[in-house]
Structure formats: C-alpha cells, structure tokens
Amino acid sequence: MKKKLLGTMLALTLCATTIGITGCSNDSTTTSGGGSKKKVTINMAVNFTPTTITVTNLKTIAANYEKETNVHVEINTLPDYEATMKTKMAAKQLPDIFTTHGWSVARYSEYLLPLQDQPWASKINPLIKPIVSNKDGKIFVLPMDVDVAGVVYNKDVLDAAGVNPNDIKTWDDFKTACGKVKAKGKIPVHLGGAKDDWTIGNFFDWVLPSFLVTNDSKNFRTQLKDGSFDWNNYKPAYDLFTSFDKEGYFNADAKEGTYVAVSENLAKGNAAFAFFGNSVIGDVLKLKADCNMGFMPLPAATAEDKPTVICGEKMAAGIWKDSKNKEEALKFLQYLAKPENVNLIASGDLNPTGLVGEGYKTDAGKLTSYFENAQKFKSFGYFDRDYLPNGMWDSLCKTGSGMLFHSMNFDQVRDKLKADYDQLRKQ
C-alpha cells in the first residue's frame, strides 16, 4: 500500500512539474457513472505579473472554458519571461500557447502557427493589424487588445497651468507647456528614475520615433534596419533629454526615482506628464478614482511632421507550431476571440479591443474619447521592437541613466549605442 501511495505521489509531482514547463495532457477525470473520461490540459504562458488584472481575467476565462469543455488551460506567469522564453526556444520546448509581448513577427513567428485563416482574423483592429502581420500578410497571434500609447497627463494640473494638450504639436510646444507647469510649482514630467531604469529607457522609446522614423520625407527607417544607421543622428534625442534635465522639467528625485512614484504623484496632482503606456492611468485611478487623466499623441520633432501615437501588442497570444495540443489550442483561441472575452481583457487593460465589429467594445470610461482621438493619428510600433536588434532596450536604459547622472557625454553615449547595436546585430 505504501509503495502504491508513493508511486501515485511521484506521478502527481512529475505531472505538476511538466505542466509548468510544457503542459501535461494525459489527465483524466472520473465521470458520474464511475468511468473515466480523458481530460486535456493545455499550457499558456503569459508575460504579465500574477497580480495584474490581465492574469485575473485570463484565469476567469480559462475556468469558464473548462466548465464548458472539460479542457483545463493552465495559465502560467513565468519569471523573467523574456529570458525564460529564449531558453525554451533554444530547447524547442515551448508552451502550447504563449504571449508574444510585442515580438510576434520579429522574434517568435518561426515558432508560431500561422493564424490568418482563423475565423476571427478578418476582425483584427486596423490599428494593430500592420504590427502583427509579416511582409507576406501572415498573422501569428490573436490580439485581444491594442496597446495605444502617447503622453499621459493629469488634466487638472494642465488646466491650472493654462496648458491645452491639443495645442501641443512639436517638442518645442511641449517644452513651453513644461515651463508653464513648472511655474506653478508642479513637476512637468515625472520620469520615474534610476532605481527603475527602464523608466528612463521609456523616455527614449517614446521620443526617438519623432526624430528618426515618423517623418515620411526624412527618416532613417531603412538605415536602422539594415545596419547602416549613423549614431550621430541620436544627438537630437540626447539634446532633448539633457535640456529637460537642465531646465528642471524632470522630478527632482529622478536619480533615486521609481515607477511607483509616477502614479502616486500623478494621482496627488503633483505632476503633469508621464511617458508611459495607459496602464499607468489604471494605476493612478486605483489610487484616486476620480483623477482627471488623459493622454495625447507624441509631439513631432518639427512643424514639417505631425504628432503620432505608439501602437503595439498587449495581450496577444499565439500557438507553438509543434504543440501536441494544436487542435485544442486553436479551439481555446477561438473561445478567447469571443466578444465577451475580448471585451473583458480590453476593458481590464483600459485599451481598445484587438478585434472589432459587432459585439466588440471596450468599457474605457472617460478614456474612450482619447482612444477615439488616437485613431485620427498615424501610428508606429514601439521603437526598440521595430528598429533595434534584440537587447538594445537595455542600452537605451543604461545610456539614459548615464545622461541623468552626468557620467556620459554625447560621444560616450553614441559610441556605446553603436557598439551594442553592431554587436547585437551580429547575434
């Protein structure tokens, strides 16, 4: 009896371990008649932290699906998602379904099942369709919502400073607005800070497109992608950052600042602008439900160009092409694509729905008008995802910190970025 019990416990332990890695697909459940019915488990890895509303909503959807189909979908939040997925790609042992965190085409497409023939594919929101399509028109993910971003702001702070965000067309206009906010004793731009240096990288991810890619008549799109980009052209973005620092437009504690402080100061009415996605608005509203928040398009570098918005993947998931559970995974993706499930994810993230048409609608509350306004502007993908080799994000963060601490001049920043760019392209 002890040996049998020990063997059962060992089998359960091995199955639990397998679920965390690739999915355990040979479960069974006892039927009311005493027989056994095979129960399939499919594994879904997501790049969100366990406490996010996205994970909570996905688990709710998965639980509802299991009740209807007897198929168990295991939602796993992997530690250090990007590094873990790289290891799984190298080992060719990927989850049945996984989120692509902005890289469905450039990084993951060779591992994913093409989905352009799925019944929901024709409903993909035009905002996100170019981002998730390759040059041949193939699509590898179901985008449940669309990450539309610009410059987040506290409208009450801007009103008090006499700033109308709709009048801001260029970075010169933006700096004028920052001067008015500072004169009122408020923080013009809450950067976050060096303790969470990704917040500094975010500044450059938001700013660089206006100098390098958005102007149709003068840009470096081709050069950035073919490796011939001259990093001296990074100077305007460097100058903008250093001018904000010199003029006192960043939070004074930026050298010790954190991301958490951004939402706190926006909620308290201490700060006007922030260079983050709309998830920061959700964080603000958790602290102060009636905070008057909005977002505006990113200013252009010159009057010759126009403001733009950033558009990218948020909750986007695809199927590993070598999964043993492809059929079940496809069925679950079809279930995810149902209006009630897409709407739940999009409303939780305060984003537009990734699918459009009858039944699809985001409950974004006061932000609805801002999303409608965003559709009037040209959109571009996240700069580092579209134009830089994998790994350059860290370079933007580290060189940005060097500027903030005044430990790197332009020549040092330029040389560091060029060296990393050349090295990472070879990889």
Number of C-alpha atoms within 10 A of each C-alpha: 6 7 8 9 10 11 12 12 12 12 12 12 12 12 17 13 13 14 20 18 19 20 25 20 19 10 13 13 13 11 10 7 6 8 8 11 12 14 17 21 23 24 27 27 23 25 20 19 15 14 9 11 16 21 21 15 15 20 16 13 20 21 16 13 17 16 10 9 11 17 21 20 24 19 21 21 17 18 13 10 18 13 11 12 22 14 13 15 14 9 9 13 15 27 27 27 30 23 25 27 19 22 18 25 21 15 13 22 23 13 19 24 20 17 18 17 10 13 10 16 18 14 15 22 19 13 23 23 21 18 21 25 18 15 8 6 11 16 26 28 29 28 30 28 30 25 27 26 27 23 22 24 24 24 21 15 24 23 13 11 20 13 19 11 19 8 10 20 20 20 19 16 15 18 18 13 22 25 17 17 25 19 12 14 11 22 26 29 24 28 29 29 26 24 15 17 24 20 25 26 24 23 20 21 20 22 22 19 27 23 20 21 18 22 19 10 8 12 15 19 17 12 13 19 14 10 16 11 16 12 17 13 13 17 15 16 19 20 12 16 20 18 14 15 17 11 12 16 22 24 22 14 13 22 17 12 20 20 20 14 16 26 25 19 18 31 24 14 18 18 26 28 28 28 27 23 20 23 17 19 26 17 17 24 18 14 15 15 11 11 18 19 22 21 27 21 26 26 24 24 23 16 12 11 18 18 23 24 24 24 23 26 27 24 28 23 24 28 28 25 18 15 22 14 20 17 11 17 23 18 11 20 20 14 16 22 22 15 18 14 18 28 25 24 27 27 20 21 25 24 27 28 28 30 30 18 12 8 12 21 19 23 18 17 9 12 20 16 11 14 20 11 13 22 14 11 15 15 22 20 22 23 19 21 19 18 21 17 21 17 16 19 18 15 18 23 21 20 24 26 23 16 19 19 12 11 11 16 13 16 12 14 23 19 13 17 19 18 12 15 21 13 13 14 15 8 8
